[in-house]
């Protein structure tokens, strides 16, 4: 795991990666680190906060997608309530 203040932190942002989720967490943690004056000794806190924030965003996004899909299905009449 790369953390704020580590040279690898910025280097890792430049490298292609197959793990988009980790890159998103890394980027958000880096932003938090910068917002807090690049303070040392809090890299784990920033990483965990970034994970929490992103998980919350993803959950909200999944819920709204599910509601949209269900609403579209109800409007189209493609329910399982049989012939009308």
DOKEZA-609835 format. One record per residue: residue number from 1; chain; x, y, z negated of N, C-alpha, C in turn. Coordinates in Angstrom, 1 decimal, always signed. Layout:
// DOKEZA-609835
+-----+-------+--------+--------+--------+--------+--------+--------+--------+--------+--------+
|   n | chain |    n_u |    n_v |    n_w |   ca_u |   ca_v |   ca_w |    c_u |    c_v |    c_w |
+-----+-------+--------+--------+--------+--------+--------+--------+--------+--------+--------+
| NUM |     A |      X |      Y |      Z |      X |      Y |      Z |      X |      Y |      Z |
...
+-----+-------+--------+--------+--------+--------+--------+--------+--------+--------+--------+
END
This chain:
// DOKEZA-609835
+-----+-------+--------+--------+--------+--------+--------+--------+--------+--------+--------+
|   n | chain |    n_u |    n_v |    n_w |   ca_u |   ca_v |   ca_w |    c_u |    c_v |    c_w |
+-----+-------+--------+--------+--------+--------+--------+--------+--------+--------+--------+
|   1 |     A |   +0.8 |   -1.2 |   +0.0 |   +0.0 |   +0.0 |   +0.0 |   +0.9 |   +1.2 |   +0.0 |
|   2 |     A |   +0.6 |   +2.1 |   +0.9 |   +1.3 |   +3.4 |   +0.9 |   +0.6 |   +4.4 |   +0.1 |
|   3 |     A |   +1.3 |   +5.3 |   -0.4 |   +0.7 |   +6.3 |   -1.3 |   +1.2 |   +7.7 |   -1.1 |
|   4 |     A |   +0.5 |   +8.7 |   -1.5 |   +1.0 |  +10.1 |   -1.4 |   +2.4 |  +10.3 |   -1.9 |
|   5 |     A |   +3.1 |  +11.0 |   -1.2 |   +4.5 |  +11.3 |   -1.6 |   +5.5 |  +10.3 |   -1.0 |
|   6 |     A |   +5.0 |   +9.1 |   -0.6 |   +5.9 |   +8.2 |   +0.0 |   +6.1 |   +8.5 |   +1.5 |
|   7 |     A |   +7.3 |   +8.4 |   +2.0 |   +7.6 |   +8.7 |   +3.4 |   +6.8 |   +7.8 |   +4.3 |
|   8 |     A |   +6.6 |   +6.6 |   +3.8 |   +5.8 |   +5.6 |   +4.6 |   +4.3 |   +6.0 |   +4.8 |
|   9 |     A |   +3.8 |   +6.9 |   +3.9 |   +2.4 |   +7.3 |   +3.9 |   +2.2 |   +8.0 |   +5.3 |
|  10 |     A |   +3.0 |   +9.0 |   +5.6 |   +2.8 |   +9.7 |   +6.9 |   +3.2 |   +8.8 |   +8.0 |
|  11 |     A |   +4.2 |   +8.1 |   +7.9 |   +4.7 |   +7.2 |   +9.0 |   +3.6 |   +6.2 |   +9.3 |
|  12 |     A |   +2.9 |   +5.7 |   +8.3 |   +1.9 |   +4.7 |   +8.6 |   +0.7 |   +5.3 |   +9.4 |
|  13 |     A |   +0.5 |   +6.6 |   +9.2 |   -0.6 |   +7.2 |   +9.9 |   -0.3 |   +7.2 |  +11.4 |
|  14 |     A |   +0.9 |   +7.2 |  +11.8 |   +1.3 |   +7.3 |  +13.2 |   +1.4 |   +5.9 |  +13.8 |
|  15 |     A |   +1.4 |   +4.9 |  +13.0 |   +1.5 |   +3.6 |  +13.6 |   +0.1 |   +3.0 |  +14.0 |
|  16 |     A |   +0.0 |   +2.3 |  +15.1 |   -1.2 |   +1.7 |  +15.4 |   -1.5 |   +0.6 |  +14.4 |
|  17 |     A |   -2.7 |   +0.4 |  +14.0 |   -3.0 |   -0.6 |  +13.1 |   -4.3 |   -1.3 |  +13.5 |
|  18 |     A |   -4.4 |   -2.6 |  +13.1 |   -5.7 |   -3.3 |  +13.4 |   -6.6 |   -3.2 |  +12.2 |
|  19 |     A |   -6.2 |   -2.6 |  +11.1 |   -7.0 |   -2.4 |  +10.0 |   -7.5 |   -1.0 |   +9.9 |
|  20 |     A |   -8.6 |   -0.7 |  +10.6 |   -9.1 |   +0.7 |  +10.5 |   -9.6 |   +1.1 |   +9.2 |
|  21 |     A |  -10.1 |   +0.2 |   +8.4 |  -10.6 |   +0.5 |   +7.1 |   -9.5 |   +1.0 |   +6.2 |
|  22 |     A |   -8.4 |   +0.3 |   +6.2 |   -7.2 |   +0.7 |   +5.4 |   -6.7 |   +2.1 |   +5.8 |
|  23 |     A |   -6.7 |   +2.3 |   +7.1 |   -6.3 |   +3.6 |   +7.6 |   -7.2 |   +4.7 |   +7.2 |
|  24 |     A |   -8.5 |   +4.4 |   +7.2 |   -9.5 |   +5.5 |   +6.7 |   -9.2 |   +5.8 |   +5.2 |
|  25 |     A |   -9.0 |   +4.7 |   +4.4 |   -8.7 |   +4.9 |   +3.0 |   -7.4 |   +5.7 |   +2.8 |
|  26 |     A |   -6.4 |   +5.3 |   +3.6 |   -5.1 |   +6.0 |   +3.5 |   -5.3 |   +7.5 |   +3.8 |
|  27 |     A |   -6.0 |   +7.8 |   +4.9 |   -6.2 |   +9.2 |   +5.3 |   -6.9 |  +10.0 |   +4.3 |
|  28 |     A |   -8.0 |   +9.4 |   +3.7 |   -8.8 |  +10.1 |   +2.7 |   -7.9 |  +10.3 |   +1.4 |
|  29 |     A |   -7.2 |   +9.3 |   +1.0 |   -6.3 |   +9.4 |   -0.2 |   -5.3 |  +10.5 |   +0.1 |
|  30 |     A |   -4.7 |  +10.6 |   +1.2 |   -3.8 |  +11.6 |   +1.6 |   -4.4 |  +13.0 |   +1.5 |
|  31 |     A |   -5.6 |  +13.1 |   +2.0 |   -6.3 |  +14.4 |   +1.9 |   -6.6 |  +14.8 |   +0.4 |
|  32 |     A |   -7.0 |  +13.8 |   -0.4 |   -7.2 |  +14.1 |   -1.8 |   -5.9 |  +14.6 |   -2.5 |
|  33 |     A |   -4.8 |  +13.9 |   -2.1 |   -3.5 |  +14.3 |   -2.7 |   -3.1 |  +15.7 |   -2.3 |
|  34 |     A |   -3.3 |  +16.1 |   -1.0 |   -3.0 |  +17.4 |   -0.6 |   -3.9 |  +18.4 |   -1.3 |
|  35 |     A |   -5.2 |  +18.1 |   -1.5 |   -6.1 |  +19.0 |   -2.1 |   -5.8 |  +19.3 |   -3.6 |
|  36 |     A |   -5.1 |  +18.3 |   -4.2 |   -4.7 |  +18.4 |   -5.6 |   -3.2 |  +18.9 |   -5.7 |
|  37 |     A |   -2.8 |  +19.6 |   -4.7 |   -1.4 |  +20.2 |   -4.8 |   -0.3 |  +19.2 |   -4.7 |
|  38 |     A |   -0.5 |  +18.1 |   -4.0 |   +0.5 |  +17.1 |   -3.8 |   +1.1 |  +16.7 |   -5.1 |
|  39 |     A |   +0.3 |  +16.6 |   -6.1 |   +0.8 |  +16.2 |   -7.5 |   +1.3 |  +14.8 |   -7.5 |
|  40 |     A |   +2.4 |  +14.5 |   -8.2 |   +2.9 |  +13.2 |   -8.3 |   +2.3 |  +12.4 |   -9.4 |
|  41 |     A |   +2.4 |  +11.1 |   -9.3 |   +1.9 |  +10.3 |  -10.4 |   +0.4 |   +9.9 |  -10.4 |
|  42 |     A |   -0.3 |  +10.3 |   -9.3 |   -1.7 |  +10.0 |   -9.3 |   -2.1 |   +9.2 |   -8.0 |
|  43 |     A |   -1.1 |   +8.6 |   -7.4 |   -1.4 |   +7.9 |   -6.1 |   -2.4 |   +6.8 |   -6.2 |
|  44 |     A |   -2.4 |   +6.1 |   -7.2 |   -3.4 |   +5.0 |   -7.4 |   -4.8 |   +5.6 |   -7.6 |
|  45 |     A |   -4.9 |   +6.7 |   -8.3 |   -6.2 |   +7.3 |   -8.6 |   -6.8 |   +7.9 |   -7.3 |
|  46 |     A |   -5.9 |   +8.5 |   -6.4 |   -6.4 |   +9.0 |   -5.2 |   -6.8 |   +7.9 |   -4.2 |
|  47 |     A |   -6.1 |   +6.8 |   -4.2 |   -6.4 |   +5.7 |   -3.4 |   -7.8 |   +5.1 |   -3.8 |
|  48 |     A |   -8.0 |   +4.9 |   -5.1 |   -9.2 |   +4.3 |   -5.6 |  -10.4 |   +5.3 |   -5.4 |
|  49 |     A |  -10.2 |   +6.6 |   -5.5 |  -11.2 |   +7.5 |   -5.3 |  -11.6 |   +7.5 |   -3.8 |
|  50 |     A |  -10.6 |   +7.4 |   -2.9 |  -10.9 |   +7.4 |   -1.5 |  -11.7 |   +6.1 |   -1.1 |
|  51 |     A |  -11.4 |   +5.0 |   -1.7 |  -12.1 |   +3.8 |   -1.5 |  -13.6 |   +3.9 |   -1.9 |
|  52 |     A |  -13.8 |   +4.5 |   -3.1 |  -15.1 |   +4.7 |   -3.6 |  -15.9 |   +5.6 |   -2.7 |
|  53 |     A |  -15.3 |   +6.7 |   -2.3 |  -16.0 |   +7.7 |   -1.4 |  -16.4 |   +7.0 |   -0.1 |
|  54 |     A |  -15.5 |   +6.3 |   +0.5 |  -15.8 |   +5.7 |   +1.8 |  -16.8 |   +4.6 |   +1.7 |
|  55 |     A |  -16.7 |   +3.8 |   +0.6 |  -17.7 |   +2.7 |   +0.4 |  -19.1 |   +3.3 |   +0.2 |
|  56 |     A |  -19.2 |   +4.4 |   -0.5 |  -20.5 |   +5.1 |   -0.6 |  -21.0 |   +5.6 |   +0.7 |
|  57 |     A |  -20.1 |   +6.2 |   +1.5 |  -20.5 |   +6.6 |   +2.8 |  -21.0 |   +5.5 |   +3.7 |
|  58 |     A |  -20.3 |   +4.4 |   +3.6 |  -20.6 |   +3.2 |   +4.5 |  -22.0 |   +2.6 |   +4.0 |
|  59 |     A |  -22.2 |   +2.6 |   +2.7 |  -23.5 |   +2.1 |   +2.2 |  -24.6 |   +2.9 |   +2.6 |
|  60 |     A |  -24.5 |   +4.2 |   +2.5 |  -25.5 |   +5.2 |   +3.0 |  -25.8 |   +5.0 |   +4.4 |
|  61 |     A |  -24.7 |   +4.8 |   +5.2 |  -24.9 |   +4.7 |   +6.6 |  -25.6 |   +3.4 |   +7.0 |
|  62 |     A |  -25.3 |   +2.3 |   +6.3 |  -25.9 |   +1.0 |   +6.5 |  -27.4 |   +1.1 |   +6.2 |
|  63 |     A |  -27.7 |   +1.7 |   +5.1 |  -29.1 |   +1.8 |   +4.6 |  -29.9 |   +2.6 |   +5.7 |
|  64 |     A |  -29.4 |   +3.7 |   +6.1 |  -30.1 |   +4.6 |   +7.1 |  -30.3 |   +3.8 |   +8.4 |
|  65 |     A |  -29.3 |   +3.0 |   +8.8 |  -29.4 |   +2.3 |  +10.0 |  -30.5 |   +1.2 |   +9.9 |
|  66 |     A |  -30.6 |   +0.6 |   +8.7 |  -31.6 |   -0.4 |   +8.5 |  -33.0 |   +0.2 |   +8.5 |
|  67 |     A |  -33.1 |   +1.4 |   +7.9 |  -34.4 |   +2.0 |   +7.9 |  -34.8 |   +2.4 |   +9.3 |
|  68 |     A |  -33.9 |   +2.9 |  +10.1 |  -34.1 |   +3.3 |  +11.5 |  -34.5 |   +2.1 |  +12.3 |
|  69 |     A |  -33.9 |   +1.0 |  +12.1 |  -34.2 |   -0.2 |  +12.9 |  -35.5 |   -0.7 |  +12.5 |
|  70 |     A |  -35.9 |   -0.7 |  +11.3 |  -37.2 |   -1.2 |  +10.8 |  -38.3 |   -0.3 |  +11.3 |
|  71 |     A |  -38.1 |   +1.0 |  +11.3 |  -39.1 |   +2.0 |  +11.8 |  -39.3 |   +1.8 |  +13.3 |
|  72 |     A |  -38.2 |   +1.6 |  +14.0 |  -38.4 |   +1.4 |  +15.5 |  -39.1 |   +0.2 |  +15.8 |
|  73 |     A |  -38.8 |   -0.9 |  +15.0 |  -39.5 |   -2.2 |  +15.2 |  -41.0 |   -2.0 |  +14.9 |
|  74 |     A |  -41.4 |   -1.3 |  +13.9 |  -42.8 |   -1.1 |  +13.5 |  -43.5 |   -0.3 |  +14.6 |
|  75 |     A |  -42.8 |   +0.7 |  +15.1 |  -43.5 |   +1.5 |  +16.2 |  -43.7 |   +0.7 |  +17.5 |
|  76 |     A |  -42.8 |   -0.2 |  +17.7 |  -42.9 |   -0.9 |  +19.0 |  -43.9 |   -2.1 |  +18.9 |
|  77 |     A |  -44.4 |   -2.3 |  +17.7 |  -45.4 |   -3.4 |  +17.6 |  -44.8 |   -4.8 |  +17.6 |
|  78 |     A |  -43.5 |   -4.9 |  +17.4 |  -42.8 |   -6.2 |  +17.5 |  -42.7 |   -6.8 |  +16.1 |
|  79 |     A |  -43.7 |   -6.8 |  +15.3 |  -43.7 |   -7.3 |  +14.0 |  -44.1 |   -8.8 |  +14.0 |
|  80 |     A |  -44.2 |   -9.4 |  +12.9 |  -44.5 |  -10.8 |  +12.8 |  -46.0 |  -11.0 |  +12.3 |
|  81 |     A |  -46.8 |   -9.9 |  +12.5 |  -48.1 |  -10.0 |  +11.9 |  -49.1 |  -10.6 |  +12.9 |
|  82 |     A |  -48.7 |  -11.2 |  +14.0 |  -49.5 |  -11.9 |  +14.9 |  -50.2 |  -10.9 |  +15.9 |
|  83 |     A |  -51.1 |  -11.5 |  +16.7 |  -51.8 |  -10.7 |  +17.7 |  -52.7 |   -9.7 |  +17.1 |
|  84 |     A |  -52.8 |   -8.5 |  +17.7 |  -53.6 |   -7.4 |  +17.2 |  -54.9 |   -7.5 |  +17.6 |
+-----+-------+--------+--------+--------+--------+--------+--------+--------+--------+--------+
END
